[in-house]
Amino acid sequence: MPQLPAPAYPADVRARLDADAKEVIARYPGSRSALLPLLHLVQSEEGYVSRTGMAFCAETLGLTTAEVTAVATFYSMYRRRPSGDYQVGVCTNTLCAVMGGDAIFDTLKEHLGVGNNETTEDGKVTLEHIECNAACDFAPVVMVNWEFFDNQTPESATQLVDDLIAGRTVEPTRGAPLCSYKETARILAGFPDERPGAVEATGGAGPASLVGLKLAKGEALPKARVVAPRDGQPGGGQREDAPSHDAQPHDAQVHDPSPAERLSSHDAPQQTSASDPEHPAGPTAEEGE
């Protein structure tokens, strides 16, 4: 059956959203570019993107409701139905799952009595499994309103949701202090977080990620050695004509790299036709020829 038109916002809410939307739209050369932050804005009002919110975005930006709906349904960060004060997401992508993410998710479903994308009866917690949040160094990861809670276990995650429901103070492992889902949505709409110390709060990546970043930047690492190929054939590790550690002066320091500094065997130099004079590759064509 066709749906009735979405109800309008109350006059005071509409006036406030109009003023906020005007500020958001002014940041962009084209008003259509403001759709994503405007969806966050209406989500901050009701805790999800309602039909009323989508109608507001469409009218404000001169779009059709179909165009707004297409965007709102594409991104999982926009809720399509009422949700809890705290969006608890458990990463169940490969590494987090292997490290215990699946067990955490199953434990929380049973403990809270809800399924995926469902909210507890008191309206406090919405549980969902989420895709990779680029925090694999700290797997398994749980996020609450997009703030990180690293290295979780079923026990710690259970305590976390119990504290949220009880109203106890919960501090993320890194990042800004926790706030409600509606407050988070307003921040994502581009409005400043005015809580004392929230902007200064920060966190960092794990050591493995930082090593990769240093390599990408070309920064020198402490003599990271290359591991021989897995098949044990020549072509990796130390060359036969290279001096061994025994040939070094007695006062030379030999660095034994940590596991984080060691490169994968996939990075070991391989003998190829291009590098082996006895098996030349033949003429090499220029790119595009």
ZAMARZA-965047 format. One record per residue (C-alpha): x, y, z; residue in one letter. Coordinates in steps of 0.05 Angstrom, whole numbers, plus 32768, in hexadecimal, padded with zeros to 4 digits. Example, Ala and Ser with C-alpha at 12.3 -4.5 7.8 and 13.67 -1.06 7.14 Angstrom:
<nodes>
80F67FA6809CA;81117FEB808FS;
</nodes>
This chain:
<nodes>
800080008000M;801980467FF1P;8034806A802FQ;801680AC8047L;804380E98041P;807780EC8079A;8060811780B3P;8083815B80BAA;80B1816E80F2Y;809381998129P;809C81E3811BA;80D481EE814FD;80FB81B18137V;80F481C680EER;810D820C80FEA;814A81F08121R;815981BE80EAL;815181F380B5D;8186821E80D7A;81B581E380DFD;81AA81CC8097A;81BA8212807DK;81FC821080A1E;820D81CB8085V;81FA81DD803DI;8226821C8040A;826481EF8045R;825B81D28000Y;825E81F07FB9P;822181C87FA6G;81E781BB7FD5S;81E081727FC0R;822481647FE0S;820581738023A;81D781368022L;82038108804CL;820D81398085P;81C3814C8082L;81B08103808BL;81DD810280C9H;81BA814280E0L;8174812480DCV;818E80E580FCQ;81A6810E8137S;815F81278140E;813B80E48143E;817380B1814BG;816680958105Y;815580AE80BFV;810A80AF80BDS;80DC80BD8082R;80D38102809FT;811E810D80A0G;812680F68058M;80ED81238042A;8110815D8065F;8152814F8042C;812F81497FFFA;8109818A8007E;814681B08021T;817581997FEAL;814381997FB0G;8148814D7FA7L;811381187FA0T;810480EA7FDBT;811A80B07FAFA;815F80D07FA7E;816680DA7FF2V;814C80948001T;817F80767FD2A;81B880957FFAV;819A8088803FA;8190803E802FT;81D580368010F;81FF8048804DY;81F9801D808BS;820B805980B8M;81C5807380AEY;8191804F80D9R;814E804280B8R;8128803480F8R;812B804C8140P;816A80348163S;818A803781A8G;81B1806D81CBD;81EF804381BFY;81FE8021817DQ;82297FE48190V;824C7FC78154G;82767F888156V;82A77F7F811DC;829E7F3A80FFT;82CD7F4380C4N;83037F0F80BAT;83397F2180EDL;830A7F388124C;82DF7EFA8118A;831B7ECC811FV;83327EF1815DM;82EE7EE9817FG;82BE7F1B815EG;828B7EE5814DD;828C7ECC8195A;82827F1381AEI;82487F208180F;82267EDE8192D;82307EEC81DCT;82127F3281D8L;81D67F1A81B0K;81C77EE781E7E;81D77F178220H;81AD7F508205L;81767F2581E8G;81797F4681A4V;818E7F34815EG;81B67F5A812AN;819D7FA28121N;816D7F9B815BE;81667FC78199T;815D7FB581E1T;81187FC181FFE;81317FFC8229D;814A801F81E9G;819180238202K;81B97FF581D4V;81B37FE1818BT;81DF7FA68178L;81FB7F9B8133E;82357F788112H;82607FA880EAI;82937FA480B3E;82DD7FB180BAC;82ED7FF280E0N;83377FF180CEA;834C7FE08115A;83677F9B8108C;83A37FA78136D;83727FA78170F;83457F6D815CA;83117F5C8171P;82F27FA28171V;82AF7FBB818AV;829780008178M;82648029819FV;824980658178N;8287805E814CW;82B980638186E;82EB802A818EF;82EC7FF681C4F;83297FCB81B3D;83407F8581C5N;82FC7F6F81DDQ;82E67F2C81F9T;82A07F118204P;82A77F23824EE;82C07F6A8243S;828B7F77820EA;82557F5E823CT;826D7F8C8273Q;826F7FC58240L;82257FBF822DV;82117FB58275D;82347FF78287D;8212801B824DL;81CD80028263I;81DB801482ABA;81F2805B8299G;8238805182B3R;827180788294T;82938052825BV;82D4806A823CE;82EA805381F6P;832E803581EET;8342807181C4R;831F80AC81A5G;82ED80DD81BFA;82C380D081FDP;828380AA81F0L;824280D081E2C;81FC80BC81CDS;81EC80A58186Y;81C580E58178K;8200810F818FE;822F80E68164T;820280F18128A;8204813C8132R;8250813B8135I;8252811280F4L;8225814780D5A;8260817680DEG;824F819C811DF;828681A68151P;828C8178818DD;828A81AB81C5E;8296817A81FFR;82D5818D8227P;831081638211G;82EB813D81DBA;8311815B81A0V;8355815081C1E;8346810781CFA;836780DA819CT;83848096818FG;83B680748163G;83C180388137A;83E47FF9814EG;842F7FEB8145P;84247FBF8108A;83FE7FF580E3S;8433802980F4L;846A7FFD80D9V;84457FF78097G;843B80428096L;8485804E80A0K;8495801F8067L;84638042803BA;84848085804BK;84C98069803CG;84E080738083E;851B80488099A;850D800E80C7L;85427FEA80F1P;855F7FBA80BDK;851F7F9280B1A;85357F518091R;85137F2D8058V;84FA7EE68065V;850C7EB08033A;84D47E968006P;84A87E608024R;84C17E2A7FF3D;85087E35800CG;85237E3E7FC5Q;85587E727FB5P;85417EB87FA7G;85317ED17FECG;85557EE1802CG;85A07EEB802AQ;85C57EE27FE8R;85FC7EAE7FE5E;86307EE37FD5D;86197F12800CA;86447F15804BP;86287EED8084S;86207F0780CCH;86607EE080DDD;86877F0B80ACA;86737F4B80CFQ;86A27F6E8100P;869D7F558147H;86847F98815ED;864C7F9C812AA;86057F9B8146Q;85D87F688125V;858F7F7D812AH;855E7F448134D;851C7F63811CP;84DD7F5A8143S;84A27F368123P;84827F798112A;84C27F8D80ECE;84C87F4D80C4R;84AD7F4E807EL;84827F188062S;84A07EE08038S;84767EFC8000H;84A57F388000D;84E47F0E7FF6A;85077F1C7FB4P;84F67EE87F80Q;851E7ED37F43Q;84F77EE77F05T;85077EE97EBBS;85117F337EC1A;85477F2B7EF7S;85687EEA7EE0D;859C7EF57EA8P;859A7EAA7E97E;85507EAE7E87H;85457EF27E67P;84FE7F0A7E5CA;850D7F247E17G;84FB7F687DFCP;84CF7F907E2BT;849A7FBA7E0AA;848B7FFF7E24E;844980097E48E;841180127E15G;84357FEF7DDCE;
</nodes>
